[in-house]
Amino acid sequence: MTFVRVEQRFRGPERSGNGGYVAGLVGTTLAAQLNGALVPQVRLRKPPPLQKDLALSVAGDGARLTDGDGLVADAVPVESDLLADATIDPVLPQEARAAESAYRGLQDHPFPSCFVCGPANQGGLQLKPGPIGDGRTACTWKPAADLATGGLVDEVFLWAALDCPGGWTIDLEGRPSVLGQLTACIDARPQVGEECVALGRYLGEDGRKTFTASTLYDADGRVLARAKHTWITVDPAAFN
């Protein structure tokens, strides 16, 4: 068992951790125990608390993040084939940059402090996933040096970068949502300062749940990471 803290910088809503980042803490811990045929699927059970010591443990075939007796998130291995259709066709960096000008979160963001895409979080990734048609979003990302070890971006931040490009394929103004589940595979890690392209795709919805996918590419058009998400519609006031 180890203990981790979700610092204020890594928040999603104002009073809780960013879902992709927290899922990455749990998912990367489990991924280290898996072979290539399996990938972690992380389910967020409650809003991750900020600036508290949380216990992160691996037992049997899963991982758990707990706050005292309360379960914050858990992860189980699933077949990597689950992500077989998660890869979104790439677009050129200039098309992704152009899409950023239409990023809806600049005007009306349900969680403006979000570590990944919040315009109010100056220490965040500052992704701006804008629409490119057919239920897709695109944006660019140049990882900062403080996200890396040995010049390569830490995997937990790749999990985070896979989060919001999927979320912004949803009408978040009319259907504000938080991440409920993230299944991800990290194929490679980019260099610090390398211009990456992140894409999201809408897959469907069922009641309060919305399903999306995302893909992260490096500067050479190589797939870095892929994910599928389940989002849960919420009242933003309950989180902020």
N, C-alpha and C positions, 0 to 999 in steps of 0.2 A: 504494500500500500504506500502511496505517496500522497502529498498534499499539494494542491494547486490553488491559486487565487485568480479570480477574474477581475483584473484591475479596471478602474473607471474608464480608461481609454478604450477598453474592449467591450463597451456596452452596446446594446442594440436599442431597445427602448431606454428611457432615461434611468430607470431603476433596476435594470436586469441585463445580463450578458447577451452579446450578439449570438444568435443561434448557430451560425456557421462556425464561428470561432470556438464556441463551447463544444459543438459536435466534433470539431477537429481535435480538441484535447482528448476526448474519449476515443474517437475513431482511430487516431494515429497510435494510441496506446495499444488498441486491439490489433491494428494492422501489423504491428511488429511481430505478432504471434502467428500470422496466417500465411498460407501458401498462395500462389498466384491464382488458384481457382476460386478463392473466397475473398470477399471484400467486406468492410464493416458497414453495418446499417445502424445508425444512431437514432434513438428516439428521445426527444426532450420531454420530460415528464412534468416539469414546473418551470416557471421563470428562473433562470440561473441567477443566484444572488451575487452581488458585487462585493469585492473586498472582504471576503470571508475565506477561511481555510476550508476547502472542500476535499474530501477523501476520494482519491482515484485508485481503483483496484481492478485487477484482472483475476478472475476465478473461473475455473472450468473453461467453457468456450465463450465467455463474454466479459465485458468490462462495465463498471458502474462508477458513477460520480454521485456522491452523497453529501448531504448537509446534515450532519448529525444522523438521525434516524430517517430523514427524508430523502427520497430518491430524486435527484435532479435530472439525470440522464443515464441511459444504458445503451450498450451496443452488443449486437450479435453478428456472427458471420453469416453471410448469404452468398449464394452462387454469383460469381462475377457476370454470368450471362444476363443477370437482371439489368445490367447497364449496357447491354448489346445495342440498344437503340437510343442510348443517351448522347451519342456523339452528334453534334450539330454541325452541318456543313460550314466551313470557315468562310469568313469575308476578309477583304483586304483591310489593313490597319486604317487606311484613309476613310473607308466606309464606316468603320467602327467609330473613328473620331468624329465624323460628320453626324452620326446618330446621337452623340453626346449632347449636341445642342438642343435636342428635343427631349432630354431627360426630364420626366415629369416631377421628379423629386426635388428639383430646384425651387419649384413654386409651392408645392403642397405635399410635404413629406409627412407621413403619419408618425415617423420616429426620426426626427432630424439629427439626433445625436448618434445614429447608427455608425459603428466602427467601419463598416464596409462601404456604405453608400450615403451616409448622412452629411449634408453640406455644413452642418454645425460642428462636426467632429474634425478639427484640424489635424489631429493626430491619427486619423483613420486612413483607410485605403483610398478614399475619395473616388470610388467608381461611380460612373454616371451612365447606367444602362439605358440607352434610348431605343425606341421602336425602329425596326427595319422591315416590318411587314410580315405577314403570315404567322402572327403570334410569336415573333422573335424579338430579342433585344441584342444590342451589341455595344461594347465600349472597349477602351484600351486601359492598360494598367502598367505602370513602371514601378516595380517593387523598390521600396526604400531600403537603405543599407541596414537599418535597425530591425528588419524582418528576416535577416539571413544569418546563417552560420557557415563560415568558410566560403563566402561569396555566393552560396546558393540559398534560395528562399526556403525557410522552414516549412514543413508540410502543413502545419496547423493553419498557416496563413493562406495556403492554397485551398484548404477546406473553406475558409472564410470567403475567399474570392469567388468560390463557386456558389455562394449563397444568394446574394441579391440580384444577380443577372437573371436568375429564374423568377425571383419574387416580382420583379418589375414587368414580367409578362402578364401579371394580374392587374386588374383595375384597382390599385391599392387605395385610391381615393374613395371609391365606392364600395370596395370590399377589403378593408384593412385586414392584414393577415400577419401571423408570425409563423416561424418555422416550427413544424412539429416532428418531422423526420427527414434525415439526410442520409443517403447511401452514396458513397463516393469511392473513387479509385484514383490514386495518384500514380501517374506513369513516369513523370520526370519532374525535376525542379528547375526553375529558370534562374538566370543570373540576376544579381542586383542591377537595377536600372534598365533591364531588357524590356522592350516594349512588347507586352503580351496583349492578346485579344480575348475577351470574355464574351460568351454568347449565352443567351437564355432562350427557352422555348416553352410555350404553354402546351400542356398535354390534355387537360380536361378538369372537370370538377364534379364533386358529389356532395351535396348538402353544404356543410361548412368547410369541406376539404377541397383544396385545389392542388393539382399535380403539375409539376414542371420539371424541366431538365436544364442542365448547363454544361458547357465545355470551355476549357481554358487552353489556348494555343500559345506557343512561343513565337519569337520573331521570325522563325523559319517555317512557320505553319505546321509545326509538330504538335500533336496532342500532348498536353501536360497533365490534364486531369479531367474527369467526367463525373457527373452526379445526377441523381434524381431526388426530388424533394416532394414532401407533403406539407402543405401550408394549412393553417387553421384560422378561419375568420374570427376576429376578436373586436372588442371595443378598445381603441387605443387609450382611452382615459384610464382604463383599468391597469395599464402598464406605465403610463407616464405620470 
